[in-house]
Amino acid sequence: MQPNDLPIVCLPMDLSDEAATQLLDFLYQLAEALERHYAAQLLRYAHRHDDCGQLDLLNNTPSNPPF
C-alpha cells in the first residue's frame, strides 16, 4: 500500500443523528466560505467555459442543455 492509496478523509461510522446533522452543516458552511473566497475565479471559469455546455456554477444547472 502506498501513502496515496489511503483515503483523504476518514469518516466516523457511529455518529448520532444530531452529530451527523452538525457535521453536514459544517461542511455546507465550509463550501459556502470557499465559494465566497474564490467567487471571482469561479465566475471567470464559468464565463470561459459557458459555451462548452459546462455547469453554470451560480445556478448549478447546465448552461447549454442538450434539449
C-alpha positions as CSV (number, residue, x, y, z in Angstrom):
1,M,0.0,0.0,0.0
2,Q,1.3,3.4,-0.9
3,P,0.6,6.7,1.0
4,N,-1.6,7.9,-1.8
5,D,-3.8,4.8,-1.5
6,L,-5.1,5.9,1.8
7,P,-8.4,7.8,2.0
8,I,-8.2,11.6,2.2
9,V,-10.9,11.7,4.9
10,C,-11.8,9.1,7.4
11,L,-15.5,9.4,8.3
12,P,-16.7,8.3,11.7
13,M,-19.1,5.3,11.4
14,D,-21.2,5.7,14.6
15,L,-22.4,9.3,14.6
16,S,-25.6,10.3,16.4
17,D,-28.3,11.9,14.3
18,E,-27.5,15.2,15.8
19,A,-23.8,14.9,15.2
20,A,-24.4,13.8,11.6
21,T,-26.6,16.9,11.1
22,Q,-23.9,19.2,12.7
23,L,-21.2,17.7,10.5
24,L,-23.2,18.2,7.3
25,D,-24.0,21.8,8.4
26,F,-20.3,22.5,9.0
27,L,-19.4,21.1,5.5
28,Y,-22.1,23.3,3.9
29,Q,-20.7,26.3,5.7
30,L,-17.2,25.4,4.6
31,A,-18.3,25.1,1.0
32,E,-20.1,28.5,1.2
33,A,-16.9,30.1,2.6
34,L,-14.8,28.6,-0.2
35,E,-17.3,29.8,-2.8
36,R,-17.2,33.4,-1.4
37,H,-13.4,33.3,-1.2
38,Y,-12.9,32.1,-4.7
39,A,-16.0,33.8,-6.3
40,A,-14.1,35.9,-8.8
41,Q,-12.1,32.8,-10.0
42,L,-15.3,30.7,-10.2
43,L,-17.0,33.3,-12.2
44,R,-14.1,33.7,-14.6
45,Y,-14.0,30.0,-15.1
46,A,-17.8,29.8,-15.7
47,H,-17.6,32.6,-18.3
48,R,-14.7,31.0,-20.1
49,H,-16.5,27.6,-20.3
50,D,-20.0,28.8,-20.7
51,D,-20.2,27.9,-24.4
52,C,-18.9,24.4,-23.8
53,G,-22.1,23.1,-22.0
54,Q,-20.4,23.2,-18.6
55,L,-22.5,23.6,-15.5
56,D,-23.5,27.2,-14.6
57,L,-21.7,27.5,-11.3
58,L,-24.0,30.2,-10.0
59,N,-27.3,28.2,-10.7
60,N,-25.9,24.7,-10.6
61,T,-27.8,24.0,-13.9
62,P,-26.5,23.1,-17.4
63,S,-25.8,26.4,-19.2
64,N,-26.3,24.6,-22.6
65,P,-28.8,21.9,-22.0
66,P,-28.9,19.1,-24.6
67,F,-32.6,19.5,-25.4
